[in-house]
Each structure stands twice: as structure tokens, then as C-alpha cells.
Amino acid sequence: MRAAAALGALALALLACLGAGLRLPSSALRRGRVSGPGLRRELGRSGAGTILAATEEEEVDTGFADLSEGALRQRRVAEAKAALLEATEPLSMGFKSTREQRKDVKALIEALASAGGDQLDVETLDGQWELVFSDAPDILGIRGGPLSKLEFIGQDIDAGAGTIDNVIRYSPSGLIRGTFGRVVAGLEDDRLEQRVLLRYEQDGRKVRMTVRGTSIAPENTLGGRLNLRPLKLEGPLKVPFGNFEILYNDGELRVIKTGRGNYGVNKRIG
């Protein structure tokens, strides 16, 4: 009997020590620790049934104590970015999007901008970018015709020169390839690239653009049988082209909002 009583007292002492060791200062909550109902769920998953009787005021280290506020913010940004890319992947730059899908993408963009707004890299515009998504009517109005198929929309940005080239690339349509492909070898490799040449000025998040010209460059015409020179037109006039605000930019993914309230998502390709 004495042995059983001693063992019981020892068990109670151990439980008391465990309970005391699990008490943490309230500042722990700011370091990724939870209490109350969250405590009970977390402990239930961990199998620590002996301390399920903890009160809602007690605080427990859930294993995230080592995550700083910056690390938690980075995780939220990564999750928001992944959700946006997943949602836009099947939409073909926005051309295959419905009104509801565009509304959903807008919400995801706003979530990413909110999560990553304080990590904005406004200076990293330089490089080659490919359009992932747009809801701008002037972009969604760019389509191929019976002779051509829209293949690519993007931007080449030279930060040093202060220039942006809006790039649109076409390839032969299925009708052309089907009709002439057997006669003209290599026809499927034909490309026609059109550029709108712009200058830009940047003030923090804000970017203002003016038109400096346009260019058309055929590539591999008729399977390489014709060598046509690019046509480039530039003038001294500075015609306003519009403006946009950078909502998010980590150097690999850039999200902007135009002066007309439309959104654009671009990923770096070079």
C-alpha cells in the first residue's frame, strides 16, 4: 500500500512539473505559440492526452517558436504567390478566363499585395518578362486571326536606358500550317514580332510611360526562304501611354495595377 501511494504521489509530482514547464510568458504568442481552443486541438494531434486538462489561459509551445515574424510573413507570401500562380495557370494569360475567375484572381492579387507589400522590390524591373495574366480589355483584345496565332506577350525592360518594349509575337495559324505546311518546309517556325517602344519614369511604386515608337520584325519567313529586315519607327514626340503601380515584385514575379484599374501579372524569363 505504501509503495502504491508513493508511486501515485510521484506521478502527480511529474504531472505538476509538466504543467509548470508548459507555462510561457504572454510574449510567446507573438512568436508563433497558441493557447485556448488551439491548444487543445494541437495537443490532441500530438497525443499528449495527459495535459488536455490545461485551461484556456495556459500557453503552449506548438513547435513554431523558432519562427520569427519575418519567417512567418515569408511563409504567408509564398502561400499567396503559389495560390495566384495556380489560379492563373489554366487561364492562358487571361484569354480563357470568365468574369468570376477574373474576380477570384483579383482577390488573390490583393492578398499577395497585402502579404508582401512591405517586401516590395520596386527597383528590380530590368529584364525580360512574360505575361501570366491580365484583365485589361486592350490586352484581351489582342488575338490572332485566320492567318496568325498569338503566341507570346511580354516586356523587355532596360532600367539603365529607362525603356520598356511591349512585345507581341505571332506564329502561323493552324489554317496556314495545314494549307501550306506540306509545300513550305519549316513554315511552323515562322514568327512575326511586334513591339511598342516606350520610355518610362519611375517614382517608387509608380511608373509613367510615353511612346517612343514601334517595330515589326519577321523571323524565319516562309521557313527561312525570305530574309526580311525589321521595320523600326521612332520619333521625337513623347505621347503619353499610361501608367501603372507596382503592387508586388520579388524579382521573379511582378504584379501591377494600371491607371485604369486593371491588373497584370508577369514572370521573369531573362
N, C-alpha and C positions, 0 to 999 in steps of 0.2 A: 504494500500500500504506500509506504514511504517513497519507494522507487517511482511508482506511478505518479505520485504527487510532485516529486522533483522533476520528472520529465514534463509534466503539464506546466509547471512554473517556467521551465526552460523554454518551452515552446512559446508561451505568452511573452517572455522577455525578447525572444527573437522577433516575434511579430511587432512588438513595440519598437525595436530597433529599425526594422524595415520601414515602419510608418514614419519614424523620425527622419530616416535618411531620405525619404521621398519628399519631404517638405523643402520648398525652394522659395527664394525671395520673389516678390511680385515682378521684379525686373526680368525674371526668366521668361515671362510671357512674351517679351519683346524679342527674345532670342529663339523663338520657334517652339515654345512649350505650351501645353494646353492644360485646362482644368475643367471641372464640371462634367457635363454630359460627354464631352470629348474625351475626358479621362477614362470614363467607364468603357466607351467603345474601344479605345486604344488598348486598354488593359485586357478587355475581353479577347481581342485578336491575339494578344501576346500570351494568353493563357495564364496570366498571373491572378488566378482566382482568389488567392489569399488576401489580396488587398482591394477587392471590389467594394469593400465597405467604406472606402475613403470618401470623405464628404466633398461636396461640390466646391468648397473653398480651398481644398488641398490642391497643390500644383505638382505635376509630374513631368520629368524629363522624358519626352517621347522619342528621343534619338535624333532630333533635328537641332539640338542645342548648339552644335558646331557650325550651323549655317548662319552666316551673318545676314544682316538686312540686305546688303548688296547681292549676296548669293541667292537669296530668296527672290529678289527683284529680277535677277538674271534668269531664274527659272521661269518666272511668270512671262517674261519677254519671249523666251524660247518657246513656251507653250502657245502664246498668242501668234507668234510668227509661223509655227508649224500649222496651226489651225487655219490661218489665212492661205498659206500655200496649198494646203489640202483642198480647201474650198474652191480655189481658183483653177486648180489643175485641169478639171474637165471642161472648163468654160471657153477654151480656145480664144484667149485674150479678151473675153467678154462677148464675142460674137455669138456664142451659143448660150448666153445667159438669159434667164427670164427676169421679169421685174422683181419677183420675190428673191431670186438668187442674188441679184444686184443689191437688194436691201440687206440680205444676210452678209454679203461681202463688206458692205459699208459698215455694218456693226462690228465685224471682225477688224476692219481697218482702225476704227475708233478705239477698239480695245487694245490693239497693238500700240497705237499712238499714245494712249494713256499709260500703258505699262512701260514703254520705252522712251517716253518724251524727254526724260532727263538724261538719257544716254545718246542724244542725237548728235551725229557726226555730220554737221552741215557742210564741212569743207571737202568731204570725200565725194565729189561729183565726177571727178575726172575718170574717163574710161569709156568702155563700150557697154551698153545696156540693152537688154531685150525686154519688150513689153510682156508682162504676165497677165495684166488685167486693166481694162479701162471701161468706164461707163459714159465716156464723153461722146455725144452724138457725132461730132466731127470725126472721131476715130472709128466708131462703129459704122459710119457711113462709107468707110474705105473698104471696098470689096472688089474682087476680081470680076471679070465679065466673061463672055463666051470665048475670048481669046487668051485670057490670063487668069492665074490663080494667085491670090495673096499668100505670100509665104512667110514674110517677116516684117515686124515693125519694131523699131528700136531707136536708140540715140547714141551718137558718138559725141562725147563731151571733152573738150580740151580746156581745162581750167586755166592753164597758163595763157592761152590766147583769148579766153573768155568767149568761146564759141560752142554752140550746140548744133549738131546736124541731126535733124529728124529723118530717119531712114525708113523707106518702104521698099520692099523687094518683091518682085513678081516672078513667077515661073509660067511656062506654057500650060494652058488649061488641059483638062482631060480630053476635050474635043480636039484640040490641036494635036496633042500627042497621038491620039487614036487615029486621026486622019492622015497625018504626015510622018508619024514616027517610023513607019517602015521604009519610007522613002529617004528621010533625012536622019541619018545615024547621029546619035548624040543630042537630038533635039531636046530630050528631057533635062539636059544640063543648061539650057538657055536661061538667062536671068536678065531682068531689067530692074535697075536700082534707081529710085527717085529720092532726092534729098531736098529738104527745105533747110536752107542755111541761115542760121540765126546767130546773133550776138546776145550775150546776157550780162546782167549786172546783178550781183548778189549782196543782200544785206541781211545777214543772219539766216533765218529760215526763208526769207522772201527772195524770189528770183524774178526779175523782169527781163523780157526778151523783145528784140526787134529783128526784123527780117533783113538779111544782107544779100540774099539771092536764092537761086535754085540750081539743081544739076540733075541730069539724066545720064546714066551710064549703062549701056548694053554690055552684057558679058556672055561670051561664048555663043554669039548669034548664029543661028542655023547650024548648031553643032560645031561652031568654030570656023565655019566657012566664010563668014563675014567679019572683018575687023573694023568695027565702028568706034570712032572716038567719042569719049564722053562730051556732053554739052554742058557747059557751066556758064551761068549768067549771074553776075554780081553788079551792084550799083552803089552809088554813094549815099543814097537815101536810107534813112532809118525809119522803117514803117513798124509801128507797134504790133507785136504778135500776141501778146498776152502775158500772163504772169502765173506763178504757182507758189505754193507754200510747201516746204518740206515737213511732213508730219513724222516721218521715221526714216532713218538712214544709218545702217551699221556698216556700210562699205560694201555689202553684198546684196542687200535688199533695200530698195528706196521706194517710199510711198509719198505721193504728193497729192495736194488738193489744188485744183485750178481756181483762177479768179471767178469762174462761172459756177463753182461748187461741184465740179466733177472730180473723180478720183483716178489716179494712175498708180499701178504697181509695176516696178521694173526690177529685174535681177541682173547682176553684173555677169558679163560673159568675156570680158577682156579689160 
